[in-house]
């Protein structure tokens, strides 16, 4: 019984250490995730006729535009967190 309690305490300490690392690098994590999402979706364009009477051209689907906006937002939030951390 005593050993179980100490093991539980050690797990909580390890979890707290990993949470501190995540909090420490949270801005960097958001910036990297946002950059990945944006880059992945920028190259996800389509070629063809989205509407019959238009000429053929390159275009983005709505979901792709939303993902690009989310990616840029995550990058901006990450950069703001990094800047505020340094002050």
C-alpha positions in Angstrom: 0.0 0.0 0.0 2.8 2.5 0.9 4.6 1.8 -2.4 1.5 2.4 -4.4 1.2 5.9 -2.9 4.8 6.8 -3.6 4.4 5.6 -7.2 1.3 7.8 -7.6 3.2 10.8 -6.3 6.1 10.2 -8.7 3.7 10.0 -11.6 2.2 13.3 -10.6 5.7 14.9 -10.4 6.5 13.5 -13.9 3.3 14.8 -15.3 3.9 18.2 -13.8 7.3 18.4 -15.3 6.0 17.5 -18.7 3.2 20.1 -18.3 5.8 22.7 -17.4 7.7 21.9 -20.6 4.6 22.2 -22.7 3.7 25.5 -21.1 7.3 26.7 -21.6 7.3 26.0 -25.3 3.5 26.6 -26.0 4.1 29.6 -28.3 6.7 27.7 -30.3 4.4 24.7 -30.6 1.5 26.8 -31.9 3.8 28.5 -34.4 5.0 25.2 -35.8 1.5 23.7 -36.0 0.1 26.9 -37.6 3.0 26.9 -40.2 2.3 23.2 -41.0 -1.4 23.7 -41.5 -0.9 26.8 -43.6 1.7 25.3 -45.8 -0.2 22.1 -46.3 -3.4 23.9 -47.4 -1.7 26.6 -49.6 -0.6 23.8 -51.9 -4.1 22.2 -51.9 -5.5 24.1 -54.8 -7.7 22.8 -57.6 -7.8 23.3 -61.4 -10.9 23.3 -63.4 -14.2 25.0 -63.6 -15.9 25.7 -60.3 -18.9 27.2 -62.2 -19.9 26.2 -65.7 -19.7 29.5 -67.4 -16.3 30.5 -66.0 -13.0 29.7 -67.8 -10.8 27.1 -66.3 -8.5 28.3 -63.6 -6.9 27.5 -60.2 -9.1 27.9 -57.2 -9.3 27.0 -53.5 -12.2 25.2 -51.8 -13.9 26.9 -48.9 -12.5 24.4 -46.4 -9.0 25.0 -47.6 -9.4 28.7 -47.1 -10.7 28.2 -43.6 -7.7 25.9 -42.8 -5.3 28.6 -44.1 -7.0 31.2 -41.9 -6.7 28.9 -38.9 -3.1 28.2 -39.6 -2.2 31.9 -39.9 -4.1 32.6 -36.7 -2.2 29.9 -34.8 1.1 31.3 -36.1 0.2 34.9 -35.0 -1.0 33.7 -31.5 2.2 31.7 -31.1 4.4 34.7 -32.1 2.5 37.0 -29.7 3.0 34.5 -26.8 6.7 34.3 -27.6 7.0 38.1 -27.6 5.1 38.5 -24.3 7.2 35.8 -22.7 10.4 37.6 -23.5 9.2 40.9 -21.8 
